[in-house]
């Protein structure tokens, strides 16, 4: 099973700002099972959803 990256956010957001979590929450409110993961090499937070079988 794979995942599709919906958006990426730099890890250096201002203190108290969680843009990746906020974006994932909006996707979850729309019914998509979004999760936030960390890309350590790129120092980014990724918002991912499970990939569809047809992709």
N, C-alpha and C positions, 0 to 999 in steps of 0.2 A: 504494500500500500504506500502510495506517495502522497505528497502534499503540494498544493499550489500556493505560491507566495502572492498574497493580495497587495501588500504594501510593505515598505521597509522604512524604518525610522532610525536616525543616528542615536547612539546610546548617550550622547552628551546633551540631552535635553536639560533645560533649566531645572533646578531643584524644585520638587513638588509637581513637576509636569510629567504626565504619563501619556503621551500622544498615542503610542502603540496600543496600550490598554484601552484607551478611549475609543479608538478606531475599532478594535476587536469587539468591544461592547456594543457598538452600533451595528456591526455585522451580526452579532448574536441576536440582537433585538429584531433583525430582519429574518431570522431563522437559519442563518449559516453557522455551523459549528466552528467558529474562529478561535484560534489559540495564538498566544504570543510566545515566540522562542527567540533565543539569542544566537546570533551568528558571531562567534568569537573572533574569527579571522577578520571579518569586516567591521567589527565593533558596532553592529546594528541589531536592532530588535526587528524581527520579522513577524508579520501577521499572516498566518497560514490557515488554510482550510484543507480538508481531505480532498485529494484529487479524484475526479470522476473516473470510472472505468473506461469510458470512451476516449479519454485524453491520452 
